[in-house]
Amino acid sequence: MHLPRPLYEAVPVIYIAGGLVSIALIERPFSLISAFLFLCASWMVWRMRKGYRKRQRALRTDS
């Protein structure tokens, strides 16, 4: 399944927003763990995309 490009690019921002809103609104400790995991997922997605795009750029310039 492919997402439209604007939605695909916004996924890390949506994860960050979800995590921050959860931290702000939820008081239960186990729910805070979930919010923290949202933030970690956002960071991981951002790092994977950055690494992939960096490798793709390097391959294009080497050719």
Steps between C-alpha positions, in 0.01 A plus 500: 500500500638839402411819682464830319832688520377782731364246748812284471725796576281606794508165683790589736333833583171322569683258732666789685169681537330183625773439755502858627121519523498169687762624745305820557157343543554159656591461865536122531860374509450212255343740251809720524707202391285479187547871435875461536491211251320726252784748531759225456319369191503849351874531556564156349292571189676833452847341537418213260369739235798731541745210464321359196490838325867560577594163346284568194667839448844341529408235244372762256815711526728196458336396173 
